[in-house]
Structure formats: structure tokens, C-alpha cells
């Protein structure tokens, strides 16, 4: 019997808060130590290893140390890229780790007669045949799936693993459906195990005689992830036992910290009464050594600035909490005039705001007809949303250690240009 570990969406380097960043790294290290203890034959990682394509160097150094230890023990790591790892214009940090032979990238393909042929990588110890397709931003990987020579993959014999960083429409629950998915018809049949990434929720489904698994993130990279963890979503990874078919699957929970989530509703309370309500709720909480997330929702009579929300964070900290965060995004006031978004998901909120703003966009009448047509085709509607969200992702890149301002500005400008390169240049004669 052979075994492998399936880890995904580590998002190393995410979080500006250093404690959260360290907890995220701790979750990755713990998953690797457990995999070693379980004597797995190899490890697969299905994308978004880093949170940005050029992350801060401290988490990179730690990740390299962990991966080098795995390699020295003779345990190969097979990794595909995720949408956060990928960049069309520049070398990513994940490319450097691959060049250092810290992992194997089982995603080699070639175009033949307008079709894509994937290559299998055969694990030397177990004979498992591994291949897959890396994720890219804004669905740029969909074309590979559409042109994929599925027949050749399906005819291959042996124990086969297909790795993908993509949601499948027919498998995802309705509440996490998004445009960045593919139909199941584009996924090759006949594989024993489909290792999924990108979806931040644990999902197991049968595909024919095979099994598709989305482990979800080890820790999470957004407050939405932390909130779902607090509500009961378990975080971790899988260990799969197999010979010529899957014999067993085991979910290993990674729980590096306890997270407490509390909602406080304001039913048209004034500032003084809402302050009293928040203080009362906080006094009832057991917060020691926990991450505390408080979401304040409803309607406030008066100005939000009349309430010192920072004071409540200090009160929670004095009670022994590891960290505390107070979210007032869903607290409206008479002075609030915002885009209404029926979601707590950060990505959905951003898209909805862009959608509403783009609706009101007016093209400069002095521009040429050609430029107007290009703007209407590239910056209006869904195309405009995609470019806007991609540019926002670019702006999230933080300044690197020892990087001067000029170099940082050039890097961000290069990334931004790559977004337009993917969508087509704007030009005039």
C-alpha cells in the first residue's frame, strides 16, 4: 500500500498582521510534519502556495527550509501553480523554488494541431501517474481545458492523479459558485484521484469511478476564511492510501488556534446604546488565547465616528485574546450612501462595487471612434470587471524587503501592464 498527502491553498505570506502570518506558516509546517510522520510516499500541492507571486522573504525562507527537509528525506513534492502564484510578465517566487528543484511541476504540455497534450509524470517509488493544469488569473487557464486532448489521457492505464486549481460547476455548492469555474465535461475521465485547489471549502465527490477532493486551505487567507472556520468549517489536508485504486482517505485537521466569532445587531440603536450593547456582549465572551472576530450589523442612529471601536479591541486584548478584529462594514447609518452588496465575501463585494461604478462610466466624447469601441469592448461590463479586479490584485502587492521605491513602482507598473497585455492593448492612430 502507498500513501500521498494532498495540501492546497497555503497562501504563505498572506496577512499583514505578523501573528496571523506566522500562524499560517505554522499550519503549513504542521501539515508537512504530520505527512512525514505518516510516512507518505509523496506530497501534492494544488496551487496558491504563496499569496502573491513575489511574497515577503521571511515566509519564503521558512517555506524553503521546510521543503528542503522534505526533499532530503526523499519525499517528492508535486505542485501546480495557483492563480495567486502566477504572473504573465515576470518570474514568480514559485518559479525560483522550482528552479531550485524543491518540487516537481507536473504540468508540462504541448500544442499539437490546435490541441493540448499533457505529459504524465510517473512517481518513481509508487508508479502513480500524475499530471494537471495550473491555475491562472481571470480564467486564462480555461482555454487549455477547452483544447485538452482528453482521449489520450483517458486511455492511459495505471493509477492516475489529475491536479487542478479550478472549481467545477456541477460539484460546487450554490453558495460558492463563481464565474471562475469550468463544466465537468472539460475534465478528463478515468482518473482515480482528482486533486482540487482554489476552493476554500472542503469538498469530496465521486467522478465516475474516481474521487475529487478539495481540502480547502490549511489556515485561510481572508477574514471570510477565519469566520467560516469559527462557524465550524474544518481546516486541514488529506492523506490518501492506494495501490491500483484508492483504499482509504483521511482528513487531517490542522487547528493552530481557536477562533471565536460573534455577531452584534443594532436595531436602530443610537451611539450610546450600541456602545453599551457591544460592551455587554464582550464581557460575556471567553476570549483567552483566541482570535476574536466581531461583526457589527444593522442600523445605527447617528454617526459611526461617535463610537470608539478601537476601545473595544483593547478591552478584548486585556481579557487575554491573541488578536481581535471588529468589522463594521455591515453597520449602516443615515449618512451612509454605499453600494448595496448582499454578501460578506470580499471578492463578491469588490466585484459588485466595480459593477455599479462601471455602469455609470462615461466615455470621453473627444476620443476617436476606434478608441471608444475598444473601451466599450474592454472596459465596460464583465470585461471591465475582470480588468478592475485584476488591477486591484496588482495593487495589493506590498513593497518587498530592501526594495527601493523606484524599483517597487516599476514592478507594480509592469504587473499592471501585464493585465492589459492579457486583454489587448489600447491604441489609436
C-alpha positions as CSV (number, residue, x, y, z in Angstrom):
1,X,0.0,0.0,0.0
2,X,1.2,3.5,-0.9
3,X,0.2,6.9,0.5
4,X,0.3,10.5,-0.5
5,X,-0.7,13.8,1.1
6,X,-2.8,16.4,-0.6
7,X,-2.3,20.0,0.5
8,X,-3.7,23.1,-1.1
9,X,-4.1,26.9,-0.8
10,X,-1.4,27.5,1.7
11,X,-1.3,31.3,0.8
12,X,2.1,31.7,2.5
13,X,2.9,35.3,3.1
14,X,-0.7,36.4,3.4
15,X,-1.9,38.6,6.2
16,X,-0.3,42.0,7.1
17,X,-0.6,41.1,10.8
18,X,2.6,39.2,11.7
19,X,0.8,36.9,14.2
20,X,-1.7,35.7,11.5
21,X,1.2,35.4,9.0
22,X,3.1,33.2,11.5
23,X,0.0,31.1,12.3
24,X,-0.4,30.4,8.5
25,X,3.2,29.3,8.2
26,X,2.8,27.1,11.3
27,X,-0.2,25.4,9.7
28,X,1.9,24.5,6.7
29,X,4.8,23.3,8.8
30,X,2.4,21.1,10.9
31,X,0.9,19.6,7.7
32,X,4.3,18.6,6.5
33,X,5.5,17.2,9.8
34,X,2.4,15.0,10.0
35,X,2.9,13.9,6.4
36,X,6.4,12.8,7.3
37,X,5.2,11.0,10.4
38,X,2.6,9.2,8.4
39,X,5.4,8.1,6.0
40,X,3.7,9.3,2.8
41,X,5.5,8.4,-0.4
42,X,4.9,11.9,-2.0
43,X,3.0,15.1,-1.5
44,X,0.8,17.0,-4.0
45,X,0.1,20.7,-3.6
46,X,-2.6,22.1,-5.8
47,X,-1.9,25.8,-6.1
48,X,-1.8,29.2,-4.3
49,X,1.3,28.1,-2.4
50,X,2.1,31.8,-1.9
51,X,-0.5,34.5,-1.5
52,X,1.3,36.8,-4.1
53,X,3.7,35.9,-6.9
54,X,6.5,37.8,-5.2
55,X,5.9,37.5,-1.4
56,X,7.9,38.8,1.5
57,X,11.2,37.0,2.0
58,X,10.7,35.8,5.6
59,X,7.9,33.3,4.8
60,X,9.8,32.3,1.7
61,X,12.9,31.4,3.7
62,X,10.8,29.3,6.1
63,X,9.0,27.6,3.3
64,X,12.3,26.7,1.6
65,X,13.7,25.2,4.8
66,X,10.6,23.0,5.2
67,X,10.6,21.9,1.6
68,X,14.3,21.2,1.6
69,X,13.8,19.0,4.6
70,X,11.1,17.0,2.7
71,X,13.4,16.7,-0.3
72,X,16.3,15.5,1.8
73,X,14.1,12.8,3.3
74,X,13.4,11.5,-0.3
75,X,9.8,12.6,-0.4
76,X,9.0,14.3,-3.7
77,X,6.5,17.2,-3.9
78,X,4.4,17.6,-7.0
79,X,3.0,21.1,-7.2
80,X,0.8,23.0,-9.7
81,X,0.6,26.8,-9.7
82,X,-2.5,28.7,-8.5
83,X,-3.9,32.0,-9.6
84,X,-2.0,33.8,-6.8
85,X,1.3,32.2,-7.8
86,X,1.0,33.1,-11.5
87,X,2.2,36.2,-13.3
88,X,2.4,36.5,-17.1
89,X,5.0,39.2,-17.3
90,X,7.5,38.4,-14.5
91,X,9.2,35.5,-12.9
92,X,7.4,34.5,-9.7
93,X,8.9,33.3,-6.5
94,X,7.4,29.8,-7.1
95,X,9.5,29.7,-10.4
96,X,12.6,30.2,-8.3
97,X,11.7,27.3,-6.0
98,X,11.0,25.1,-9.0
99,X,14.4,26.0,-10.5
100,X,16.0,25.0,-7.2
101,X,14.3,21.6,-7.6
102,X,12.4,21.9,-4.4
103,X,9.3,20.4,-6.2
104,X,8.2,18.8,-9.5
105,X,5.8,20.7,-11.7
106,X,3.6,18.0,-13.4
107,X,2.0,20.4,-15.8
108,X,4.1,20.1,-19.0
109,X,2.1,20.3,-22.2
110,X,2.5,21.0,-25.9
111,X,0.2,22.3,-28.5
112,X,-0.3,19.9,-31.4
113,X,-2.7,20.8,-34.2
114,X,-4.6,23.3,-32.0
115,X,-4.9,20.7,-29.2
116,X,-3.1,20.5,-25.9
117,X,-1.3,17.3,-24.9
118,X,-0.4,16.8,-21.3
119,X,2.5,14.8,-20.1
120,X,2.3,12.3,-17.2
121,X,5.0,12.3,-14.5
122,X,5.5,8.8,-13.1
123,X,6.3,8.7,-9.4
124,X,9.5,6.5,-9.1
125,X,8.5,4.8,-5.9
126,X,4.8,4.1,-6.3
127,X,4.3,4.2,-10.1
128,X,1.5,6.7,-9.7
129,X,1.0,8.8,-12.9
130,X,0.5,12.5,-12.2
131,X,-0.5,15.3,-14.4
132,X,-2.5,18.5,-14.2
133,X,-3.2,22.1,-15.2
134,X,-2.1,25.1,-13.2
135,X,-4.4,28.0,-12.3
136,X,-4.2,31.4,-13.8
137,X,-5.8,34.7,-13.0
138,X,-9.1,35.7,-14.7
139,X,-9.7,32.3,-16.1
140,X,-6.8,32.3,-18.5
141,X,-6.5,28.5,-18.0
142,X,-9.9,27.8,-19.4
143,X,-8.5,27.7,-23.0
144,X,-6.2,24.9,-22.0
145,X,-9.1,22.8,-20.7
146,X,-11.1,23.5,-23.9
147,X,-8.3,22.4,-26.2
148,X,-7.2,19.5,-24.0
149,X,-6.7,16.1,-25.6
150,X,-8.7,14.2,-23.0
151,X,-8.9,11.0,-25.0
152,X,-5.2,10.3,-24.8
153,X,-5.3,10.9,-21.0
154,X,-8.3,8.7,-20.6
155,X,-6.6,5.8,-22.4
156,X,-3.6,5.8,-20.1
157,X,-3.6,2.8,-17.7
158,X,-2.4,2.6,-14.1
159,X,-3.2,4.7,-11.0
160,X,-3.7,8.2,-12.3
161,X,-3.9,11.6,-10.4
162,X,-5.2,14.8,-12.1
163,X,-4.3,18.1,-10.3
164,X,-6.3,21.2,-11.0
165,X,-6.7,24.7,-9.5
166,X,-10.2,25.3,-10.6
167,X,-13.8,24.9,-9.5
168,X,-16.1,22.5,-11.3
169,X,-19.6,23.9,-11.8
170,X,-21.5,20.7,-11.2
171,X,-19.7,20.0,-7.9
172,X,-19.6,23.3,-6.1
173,X,-22.4,24.2,-3.7
174,X,-24.6,27.0,-5.0
175,X,-23.4,29.4,-2.3
176,X,-19.8,29.3,-3.6
177,X,-20.5,29.3,-7.3
178,X,-18.4,31.8,-9.3
179,X,-17.6,32.6,-12.9
180,X,-14.1,31.2,-12.4
181,X,-15.3,27.6,-13.0
182,X,-15.4,25.0,-15.7
183,X,-18.0,22.4,-16.6
184,X,-17.2,18.8,-15.7
185,X,-17.3,17.9,-19.4
186,X,-13.8,19.6,-19.8
187,X,-12.2,17.4,-17.1
188,X,-10.7,14.2,-18.4
189,X,-12.5,11.0,-17.3
190,X,-10.9,7.8,-16.0
191,X,-8.6,9.2,-13.3
192,X,-8.6,7.6,-9.8
193,X,-8.0,10.8,-7.9
194,X,-8.7,14.5,-8.8
195,X,-6.8,16.8,-6.5
196,X,-8.5,20.2,-6.4
197,X,-7.4,23.6,-5.3
198,X,-8.8,27.2,-5.3
199,X,-12.0,26.5,-3.5
200,X,-11.7,27.5,0.2
201,X,-14.0,24.8,1.4
202,X,-13.7,21.1,2.0
203,X,-15.5,19.1,-0.7
204,X,-15.4,15.3,-1.6
205,X,-17.4,14.0,-4.6
206,X,-17.3,11.0,-6.8
207,X,-16.5,11.4,-10.5
208,X,-17.3,8.2,-12.3
209,X,-15.1,5.6,-10.5
210,X,-12.8,8.3,-9.3
211,X,-12.8,10.7,-6.4
212,X,-12.4,14.5,-6.5
213,X,-11.2,16.2,-3.3
214,X,-10.9,19.9,-2.4
215,X,-9.2,20.0,1.0
216,X,-9.7,23.8,1.4
217,X,-7.0,26.0,2.9
218,X,-4.8,24.9,5.8
219,X,-5.5,28.2,7.6
220,X,-7.0,30.7,5.3
221,X,-6.0,34.0,3.8
222,X,-9.0,36.2,4.4
223,X,-11.2,37.2,7.3
224,X,-14.0,35.4,5.5
225,X,-12.0,32.2,5.8
226,X,-11.4,32.8,9.5
227,X,-15.1,33.5,10.0
228,X,-16.1,30.2,8.3
229,X,-13.5,28.4,10.5
230,X,-15.1,29.9,13.6
231,X,-18.5,28.7,12.4
232,X,-17.3,25.1,12.1
233,X,-15.6,24.7,8.8
234,X,-12.6,22.4,9.5
235,X,-9.2,23.2,8.0
236,X,-6.6,20.7,7.1
237,X,-5.4,18.3,4.4
238,X,-5.8,14.7,3.2
239,X,-3.8,11.6,3.3
240,X,-4.8,9.1,0.6
241,X,-3.9,5.4,0.7
242,X,-3.9,3.5,-2.6
243,X,-2.5,0.6,-4.6
244,X,-4.1,0.2,-8.0
245,X,-7.1,2.1,-6.6
246,X,-8.0,4.3,-3.7
247,X,-8.1,2.3,-0.5
248,X,-8.7,5.0,2.1
249,X,-8.9,8.7,2.5
250,X,-8.3,10.5,5.8
251,X,-8.8,14.2,6.5
252,X,-6.2,15.6,8.9
253,X,-7.4,18.6,10.8
254,X,-5.0,21.5,11.4
255,X,-6.0,23.7,14.2
256,X,-3.2,26.0,15.2
257,X,-5.5,28.5,17.0
258,X,-9.1,28.8,18.3
259,X,-11.2,31.4,16.6
260,X,-14.3,33.0,18.2
261,X,-16.9,34.7,16.0
262,X,-19.7,36.9,17.3
263,X,-22.4,39.0,15.6
264,X,-23.9,42.0,17.3
265,X,-27.1,43.5,15.8
266,X,-28.1,47.1,16.1
267,X,-31.8,47.6,15.6
268,X,-31.7,51.4,15.1
269,X,-29.8,52.0,18.3
270,X,-28.2,55.3,19.0
271,X,-24.4,55.5,19.6
272,X,-24.7,55.3,23.4
273,X,-27.0,52.3,23.4
274,X,-24.9,50.4,20.8
275,X,-21.8,51.1,22.8
276,X,-23.5,49.6,25.9
277,X,-24.6,46.5,23.9
278,X,-21.1,45.9,22.5
279,X,-19.6,46.2,26.0
280,X,-22.1,43.8,27.4
281,X,-21.5,41.2,24.6
282,X,-17.8,41.4,25.0
283,X,-18.0,40.9,28.8
284,X,-19.8,37.6,28.2
285,X,-17.1,36.2,25.9
286,X,-14.4,33.7,26.8
287,X,-11.5,35.0,24.7
288,X,-8.3,33.9,26.2
289,X,-5.7,32.8,23.6
290,X,-8.2,33.1,20.8
291,X,-8.6,35.1,17.7
292,X,-11.8,37.1,18.2
293,X,-13.9,38.3,15.3
294,X,-16.8,40.6,16.0
295,X,-19.2,41.7,13.2
296,X,-21.5,44.6,14.0
297,X,-24.5,44.7,11.7
298,X,-27.8,46.7,11.4
299,X,-28.7,50.3,11.5
300,X,-27.1,53.0,13.7
301,X,-28.9,56.2,14.6
302,X,-26.2,58.7,14.4
303,X,-22.6,58.8,13.2
304,X,-20.3,55.8,13.3
305,X,-17.4,58.2,14.3
306,X,-19.2,58.8,17.6
307,X,-18.2,55.3,18.7
308,X,-14.6,54.4,19.7
309,X,-14.4,50.9,18.2
310,X,-10.7,50.7,19.0
311,X,-11.5,50.8,22.7
312,X,-13.4,47.5,22.3
313,X,-10.4,45.8,20.7
314,X,-8.3,47.0,23.6
315,X,-10.8,45.6,26.1
316,X,-10.8,42.2,24.3
317,X,-7.0,42.2,24.3
318,X,-6.9,42.9,28.0
319,X,-9.0,39.8,28.6
320,X,-6.3,37.7,27.1
321,X,-7.2,37.4,23.4
322,X,-4.4,36.6,20.9
323,X,-5.9,39.0,18.4
324,X,-9.2,40.8,17.9
325,X,-10.9,42.4,14.8
326,X,-14.1,44.4,14.8
327,X,-15.9,44.6,11.4
328,X,-18.4,47.4,11.0
329,X,-18.8,47.1,7.2
330,X,-22.4,46.0,7.6
331,X,-23.4,48.7,10.0
332,X,-25.2,51.4,8.1
333,X,-26.1,55.0,9.2
334,X,-28.3,57.7,7.8
335,X,-25.1,59.3,6.3
336,X,-24.1,56.1,4.6
337,X,-24.6,56.1,0.8
338,X,-22.9,52.9,-0.4
339,X,-23.4,50.2,-3.0
340,X,-25.7,47.6,-1.5
341,X,-24.0,44.1,-1.7
342,X,-25.8,41.0,-0.5
343,X,-22.6,39.1,0.5
344,X,-19.9,39.0,3.2
345,X,-17.4,37.7,0.7
346,X,-14.6,40.2,0.0
347,X,-14.3,39.2,-3.7
348,X,-18.1,39.5,-4.3
349,X,-18.1,42.9,-2.6
350,X,-15.3,44.2,-4.8
351,X,-16.9,42.9,-8.0
352,X,-20.3,44.4,-7.1
353,X,-18.8,47.8,-6.4
354,X,-16.9,47.7,-9.7
355,X,-20.1,46.6,-11.5
356,X,-22.1,49.5,-10.1
357,X,-19.3,52.1,-10.8
358,X,-18.7,50.8,-14.3
359,X,-22.5,51.2,-15.1
360,X,-22.0,55.0,-14.6
361,X,-18.8,55.3,-16.6
362,X,-18.9,57.8,-19.4
363,X,-16.6,57.7,-22.4
364,X,-14.9,60.9,-23.3
365,X,-16.7,62.2,-26.5
366,X,-13.5,63.7,-27.9
367,X,-11.9,60.3,-28.3
368,X,-11.7,58.6,-31.7
369,X,-14.3,56.1,-32.7
370,X,-11.7,53.3,-32.6
371,X,-10.7,54.1,-29.0
372,X,-14.3,54.4,-28.0
373,X,-15.0,51.0,-29.4
374,X,-12.0,49.4,-27.7
375,X,-13.1,51.0,-24.3
376,X,-16.6,49.7,-24.8
377,X,-15.4,46.2,-25.5
378,X,-12.6,46.0,-22.9
379,X,-13.6,48.3,-20.0
380,X,-17.4,48.0,-19.9
381,X,-19.4,45.2,-18.5
382,X,-17.9,41.8,-17.5
383,X,-14.6,42.6,-19.3
384,X,-14.2,45.8,-17.3
385,X,-14.9,44.0,-14.0
386,X,-12.2,41.4,-14.8
387,X,-9.6,44.1,-15.6
388,X,-10.6,46.1,-12.5
389,X,-10.3,43.1,-10.1
390,X,-7.0,42.1,-11.7
391,X,-5.6,45.6,-11.3
392,X,-6.8,45.6,-7.6
393,X,-4.9,42.4,-7.1
394,X,-1.8,44.1,-8.5
395,X,-2.1,47.0,-6.1
396,X,-2.2,44.5,-3.2
397,X,1.4,43.7,-3.8
398,X,3.4,45.1,-0.9
399,X,6.8,46.6,-1.1
400,X,9.5,43.9,-0.6
401,X,12.2,43.9,2.0
402,X,15.1,46.1,0.8
403,X,13.2,47.2,-2.3
404,X,13.5,50.9,-3.0
405,X,10.5,53.0,-4.1
406,X,11.6,53.3,-7.7
407,X,12.0,49.5,-8.1
408,X,8.7,48.9,-6.4
409,X,6.9,51.4,-8.7
410,X,8.5,49.8,-11.8
411,X,7.4,46.3,-10.6
412,X,3.8,47.4,-10.0
413,X,3.7,49.2,-13.3
414,X,5.0,46.1,-15.0
415,X,2.3,43.9,-13.3
416,X,-0.4,46.4,-14.3
417,X,0.8,46.4,-17.9
418,X,0.6,42.6,-17.9
419,X,-3.1,42.8,-17.1
420,X,-3.7,44.9,-20.2
421,X,-1.4,42.7,-22.3
422,X,-3.6,39.8,-21.4
423,X,-6.7,41.7,-22.5
424,X,-5.2,43.5,-25.5
425,X,-3.6,47.0,-25.8
426,X,-5.5,50.2,-26.2
427,X,-4.1,52.3,-29.0
428,X,-5.0,54.9,-31.6
429,X,-3.8,56.1,-35.0
